[in-house]
């Protein structure tokens, strides 16, 4: 009887990583198409807590940006190497940014005991290069 209790406790559902085949999108995305983007006035006005569960204003700020992050491979690889640095992926394609968000969510759930992957996030951002150069890079990142 105790073995059945132990086996049921160890068989807790594990978050599955999303599959890329369900998030395919054309390589080109028109930022001028009918999409709604909510941009903060400045990086200081951004609600980072929404993206980083452990965010504390003034103590932890975004330091790495992956502009055009694609499916988030670089973010996922760098996360364990720099656990004390917040990293932000920026992607223009809707389905691809949704994939990265779902991937980060699953990784956080899989690593809940260790607190892994709580330092990475992805946002959908049109015209990433121009906005990032003007706002984010000048105010937040370690250069």
N, C-alpha and C positions, 0 to 999 in steps of 0.2 A: 504494500500500500504506500509506503513512504517512497518507493522508487517511482510510482506513477505521479506522485505529487512533485517530485524533483524533476521528472521529465516534462511535466506540463509547465513548470516555472521556467525551465530553460528554453521552451519552445515559443517564447514571446515573438510576435511578428517583427521581422526585421525590415526596415525601409529599403525598398528596391530603388536602384538608380534608374533614372529615366533612360529610354532607348532613343538614340538619335533618329532612327527611321521615322519616328512619329513627329519629329520637329523639323523636317526638311523644308527649305525655303530657297527661292532663287538667290543667286549670289548678289544681285543688285536690289537695293531697296531705295525708293524715291522718298527722300525726307520731306519733299514738298507735297506729297499726296495727303489725302484726308486723314490725318492722324492728330491726336490730341496729346501734346506734351506739356507737362507742368514743370517749368523750370523755376528753381529758387532764385531770388534776387542776387544772392551771393552764396558761396559755399558755407559761410557761417550761418545762413538761414536754412540750410538743408536739415531735414529731420533724419539724422544718421541712425538713430535708435531703431528706426523701421527696418534697416538693413543689417545692423550689427547688434545682436542681443546684449552684448556686454559693453556697449558704447557708453563712455562717460565724457561729457564735454570738457575740453581743456586737458584731459589726461590722455585720451587716445584720439588721434586724428588719422585720416586716410593718408598713407604715405606712398603707396604704390598704385599706379593706374595702368591697366591693360586696355588701351584704346583699340577698339575693334577686336574684342576678346574672343570672338568666334564661339566655340563650344566650351570655353573656360579651362582648357588644359593647362595653361600657364598658371592660372590662379590656383588650381588644385595642387599643382606640383610645388608652388612656392609657399602655400599655406603652412605646412609643417616646418618648413625651413625658417620662417620668420613669424612665429606664433604671436609675437608682441606687436606686429605691424598690421594695420588694417589695409586691405587691398580691395580695389574697386575695378570691376570689369565694366566696360562701356561697349554696348553693341547696338547697332541701328536696326537689325532685323528682328521683327516681332517674335517669330517662332524660336529663333536661336537664343534670344535673351530669355525667353520663357524656359527653354531647356536648361540654361545655366542656373537660373533661379531654382528650378526643380531639382537639379543636381546638387546644388549647395544645400538645399533643404534636406535631401536624402542623406548626404554625407554628414550633416550635423546630427541627424537622428541616429545614424549608424555609430557615430562616435560620441554619443551623449555622455558616456562615462568619463571620457578623457577631455571633453570640451573642444574637440578638434573641429576645424573648419568654421569656427565662429568669427574668424577674422577676414572672411572673403564675402563679397556680394557682387551682384550684377544689376545694372540699371539699363534701361533702353533709353538711348540718348541720340537724337538726330544731330548731325553736324558735329560729331564728337571732337574732331581735330581742332576746329576753330574754338569751340566753347572750352574745351579742356586747356588749350594753350592760353586762352585769355583769362580764365577764371581759376580752374582747379590747379594747374601747374604752378601758377604764380603764388597761390595762397596756401596750398596744403602739402605738396609733395616734397620729399627729400631729393634734392637735385645733386 
